[in-house]
């Protein structure tokens, strides 16, 4: 099988969409935070918390959708901590974000050992199963790729539309974007910049946690600590790649996922027999960096991103 055969196969694009799904959730969450002016480097740890919270809820007898809600609430709790430290207190967003990642990861490890002290291998749960959309899943190539996924994948794509509409078609979205561009103008309208930014960080962190929950409740059926594996950092790059726009960010997530799915399949071809597998593992990240360099040259960063704002200042 050559590269062309891989690229036109339904299984390849089905895998690419599945790999992209957690990235879509988390990247949308990061986009919301940054549009409001807050860089959230806690994304990696928040995804770990979401993965664990959702999995543990289902393992203890909760429903799958209830597990998704618990994961979101856990992410929002860390988002609240991040927002309070960065917005009213004005602490360094870089330091706080990295601290949130370390705290969330360490706390998750502690809770895992506390809840399952004698377990050597992670227990499995009954995860979300693929749901085939009637009539549409029979379409050539597109059908299996887009319309035979798990419910969380469909939710990820719906959220891209919802976030786009909210950001560009509602007063709330206008206020949120203004908080990241010109917070003084927001204050002049009698709105609270702090409330908008903290709310954005909480909402975005909730989506990041759902992205983590996807890994344990849709992609896999158990929890292990290495499962996030840098996806949070990739999502930060995807937001830049997408120029802080939901649609372009979605395309970036699918592009990275396609690179990732392609490298797995290339290892199984005659080409992969003569090349160390480490080169294939690096390929998606190298290609993503190149794409990021090209796209970021034209990207317009929110003017007030990472800029603290104190009430009454101009």
C-alpha positions, -999 to 999 in steps of 0.1 A, spaced: 0 0 0 15 34 -10 7 68 4 -20 76 -21 -39 44 -12 -36 54 25 -49 89 19 -80 77 -1 -90 50 24 -120 54 47 -102 39 76 -75 65 75 -99 94 77 -120 77 103 -89 74 125 -79 110 117 -113 124 128 -111 103 160 -76 115 168 -87 151 161 -117 150 184 -100 156 218 -78 183 201 -109 201 189 -124 203 224 -92 214 240 -82 239 213 -116 255 214 -112 259 251 -78 275 247 -92 297 220 -119 310 243 -94 318 270 -70 336 247 -98 356 229 -106 370 264 -69 379 269 -57 350 291 -31 324 280 -40 291 297 -9 270 300 -27 247 324 -43 229 295 -22 198 298 -30 192 334 -66 201 330 -69 175 303 -54 149 326 -79 159 353 -108 156 329 -97 122 317 -94 109 352 -126 125 365 -148 112 337 -133 77 338 -136 74 376 -172 86 376 -182 59 351 -161 33 369 -179 41 402 -213 35 385 -222 69 369 -235 72 334 -213 82 305 -228 117 300 -227 122 337 -190 114 336 -186 141 309 -204 166 331 -182 157 361 -151 161 339 -162 195 327 -169 207 363 -135 195 374 -119 215 346 -140 245 354 -128 244 390 -92 246 379 -102 273 354 -116 293 383 -83 290 402 -64 300 371 -87 329 364 -86 343 400 -49 341 402 -43 357 368 -71 383 364 -78 401 397 -44 393 412 -25 399 380 0 371 385 21 358 356 -1 338 333 29 316 323 38 307 358 2 302 370 -5 280 339 25 258 345 16 256 382 -19 245 373 -5 218 351 18 205 378 -9 208 405 -36 191 384 -13 162 373 0 156 408 -35 158 424 -48 133 398 -20 109 406 -28 112 443 -65 107 439 -59 77 416 -37 60 443 -62 70 470 -92 56 451 -74 24 438 -45 17 461 -42 -20 452 -47 -18 414 -17 -25 392 -34 -21 358 -62 5 352 -97 -10 353 -118 -7 321 -151 9 316 -179 7 290 -170 36 268 -190 55 242 -196 33 211 -196 46 175 -230 57 163 -238 54 126 -259 82 113 -287 67 91 -283 71 54 -252 93 57 -227 67 70 -231 48 37 -216 77 17 -182 67 1 -152 78 22 -170 107 39 -197 84 54 -174 62 76 -151 91 84 -177 116 96 -209 97 103 -198 65 122 -180 82 151 -189 83 188 -213 109 202 -185 130 216 -170 135 182 -203 148 169 -204 171 199 -169 184 191 -180 194 156 -212 210 168 -193 230 194 -171 245 166 -203 260 151 -217 270 185 -184 288 195 -182 306 161 -218 318 164 -214 330 200 -181 347 193 -192 366 162 -230 368 163 -238 376 200 -233 405 224 -215 380 248 -190 371 220 -184 407 213 -177 415 250 -154 385 252 -134 395 221 -133 431 233 -119 419 267 -90 404 247 -85 434 224 -95 465 243 -105 459 279 -108 496 286 -136 498 261 -154 470 279 -151 488 312 -164 520 296 -196 501 287 -201 492 323 -191 456 320 -167 438 343 -135 428 325 -125 405 354 -159 387 353 -157 382 315 -121 369 316 -127 346 346 -159 332 329 -140 326 297 -112 308 315 -137 286 333 -157 278 302 -125 271 282 -111 249 309 -143 229 310 -139 222 273 -103 212 278 -114 187 305 -140 173 281 -111 168 256 -93 148 282 -125 128 290 -128 119 254 -95 99 257 -108 77 285 -145 75 275 -144 74 237 -109 67 224 -99 42 251 -118 26 279 -93 31 308 -71 57 323 -33 59 324 -12 90 331 7 92 298 -25 92 277 -26 130 272 10 129 260 15 165 250 -19 171 233 -25 202 254 7 219 241 -3 210 206 -37 226 211 -20 259 221 -1 258 187 -34 249 169 -50 281 182 -21 302 167 -23 281 135 -60 288 133 -55 326 138 -77 325 169 -107 314 147 -128 283 155 -131 271 118 -94 274 110 -85 258 144 -107 228 134 -88 225 102 -55 226 121 -67 198 144 -77 176 115 -45 183 97 -23 173 127 -45 142 133 -41 132 96 -3 135 100 -5 114 131 -27 87 115 -4 87 84 28 81 104 13 50 120 3 35 87 36 44 70 54 23 96 36 -7 82 47 -1 46 80 -11 29 91 25 35 88 20 72 109 -12 72 141 8 64 135 39 86 136 40 124 102 44 138 113 74 158 114 95 126 77 86 119 68 96 155 85 130 150 69 137 116 35 150 127 52 175 151 77 186 125 51 191 98 28 209 124 57 233 133 63 241 97 26 248 91 25 269 122 55 290 111 38 296 77 4 305 92 15 325 122 32 350 100 -2 363 91 -19 356 124 -33 386 143 -27 381 181 -54 395 204 -40 429 214 -45 424 251 -35 388 254 -15 383 286 -19 420 294 -32 425 330 -60 450 334 -68 469 366 -102 487 369 -99 524 363 -66 521 343 -63 535 307 
